[in-house]
Amino acid sequence: MRALKHNVSIGILVLAPSIIAIAIFVYGFIAWTVRVSFSNWNSFTALLRGVYKFVGFRNYIRLFRDFRFQTDLWNTLFFTLFFLAGAILLGLLLAALIDRGLKGSRIFQNIFLFPMALSFVVTGTVWSWIFAPGTLPMDPQGVNLLLHKLGLDKLMWGWYTSTQHFGRFNVALLPVIIAAVWQLSGYTMAMYLAGLRGIPSSLIEAAKVDGATDFQIFWKVKMPLLKPITLSAMIILGHISLKIFDLVFSMTGSGPNFVTDVPAIYMFELTFRSNRYAMGSAIAIVMLVMVAVVIVPYLIGSLRKES
Amino acid sequence: MKRLMVVVCVLFAVFIFAGENKLEIFSWWTGGGEEEGLLALFDLFHKYYPDVEIINAAVAGGAGTNAKAVLKTRMLGGNPPDSFQVHAGMELIDTYVVTNMMEPITWILKEMGVLDKFPKAILDICSYNGEVYSIPVNVHRANVVFYNKKIAEEIGMTREPITWTEFIYYLKKAKEKGYVGLALGDKNKWTSLHLFESIMLAELGPDKYNALWKGEASFNDPAIEKALEIMKELLEFINNDHAAMTWQDATRLVFEGKAFCNMMGDWAEGYLKTLGWTPGKEFGWFALPGTQNAFMVVSDTFGLPKGAPHRENAIKWLKLIASVEAQDVFNPIKGSIPARLDADKSKYDPYLTWSMNDFATKALCPSIIHGSAAPESFATALMDAINTFVSTRNVERTFQEILYIAEDNGYLTD
């Protein structure tokens, strides 16, 4: 009994520094941000005076009435949907191809994984050159130049400079989604590949003995077993896309009429360019809630499984 | 024994602080001619004060967007640099002067006897309650149109346009010949407000424009609505990939012979020169129509924060940059004109001489987007409104939006 107590206290002692650091630098600052978001600190002078004036949900109400913020939320929604679907489907496809063990699949496995090693800023800059439309129709650039050379002039369009939209979906988001999918589909591929390699061969063989086709084996045997992987991939990609900043910022900025704007960019500009700290904090909290809605159920689920 | 320790400690401290003969200069001059200009100033400083060690605390990033954030953190944390670069006007006054973080430096200019060597209007922009708070080193003009002379010849432009009708006539001609009329690169959003503020200046006229910021004129003025109408007309002639371009890309369109002209601050002149063009030969310039009698000022200045660690050296620095010698060393390299009126004109190219003459004679007006006229919250909000306007081109709604923004920031709107 005594030895156990001793062990526990040593454990606490060892963990204490990180617990304290996390308590201050993560949860303490979240609490502080919440406090700021309910204040009137919307100028440098107000911040410096340091007098706290509680204004309730005023900053939040202003935000949700703001055209730019509304656009941001719709953009985030569509970006997340298409990005998740794209990265997961492409990742699964690549994993299935590599898993067949064709000649050279090892090399391709690495090639597909490489983009993940780049930073979003690099990806953003390069793709912004690729999708820069040029002055249409006389002087196309990037992808448009390629289409022009192929004689597909009809397919040339403004890419991320386009202000067209279907309902609330801005088509200018498509190039950004393509860049994001390009960067992270290799990562989902690696996750699925690990899952596929972990499926016991006895299961596959049993299915074969029962006369299942390859197609049936993939959808009826492998896919159900890969479910937890799909879920983790969705969680990981989902929280990246809800918080995305660097890729969009370096690739397109907020775009004409905010067609490619996301909450993180607006937060940055409000806080560090306009000195409207309370409004910036309110966006930070909205983003935190969005991510929490995705992640908390997952965490609860995995905790339950463990116990 | 204890006493000895204390003595040793005190001596040690004295030694450290006495040995620290430094000067920390904060700026965002890290690229091209800017950095060279700054280093030339440092060399000049060393000539007079060889034993002072200069710390170059420059933070990279166009127009100082990153540097300003770093500076705010340092000022809030009570760790100011000895002197820092800041745009003349509200960027300094609204952020640091009204919050009582700067020392007035009128006495430095008085002591040097140069108070009247700067135009009164520019010192007014740098002042608050009758005290000057920063010393302007250089001046850029924002309301200039640079054009490709070869294309101008092709479309039959014999004389630079001075009215909107003439200007739009030539833009139309350029468009008919297959050129982009007016190159715009608003990927970073500020360039469209840069264009709009000068159109606003043209329509309001310099007196009314300047009165807006003093709370003596109202934003609810048909001239501002008219400015939006004119902007809308000009937008018919821009390149359709403007949202994928920076200002350099837009200026380059003129250089590559794809666009007739580009409305930009005269840093574009420096850029065209680095691309290999000679002012007056391959490219010409004129003030944006309607603003011939005005000079939209973008000026970099240096001030003295309270609690500067090496105050004595900072004062030496400020005295140096206020001198003609320093201004004539810095500006030809940076490609801007000196803020002093008695500078040596022979050191500057034809464009800059033209600009110097106008600077001395025309009405000086503070720029919005470059931080002089209004607080940063006003400038960024207006920038967003104009960014939307470039796509929607809805005059009525944007005008309403401008009124809201003005009201939010305490300007007259009735």
Interface residues (C-beta under 8 A of the other chain):
Chain A: N42 S43 F44 T45 L47 L48 R49 F67 R68 S128 F131 A132 P133 G134 T135 L136 M138 D139 Q141 G158 W159 Y160 T161 T163 T252 G253 S254 G255 P256 N257 F258 V259 E269 L270 F272 R273 S274 N275 R276
Chain B: T65 K68 A69 K72 L76 D94 T95 V98 T99 G178 V180 D186 K187 N188 K189 N239 N240 D241 H242 A243 A244 M245 L253 K258 P375 E376 S377 T380 A381 D384 N387 T388 V390 S391 T392
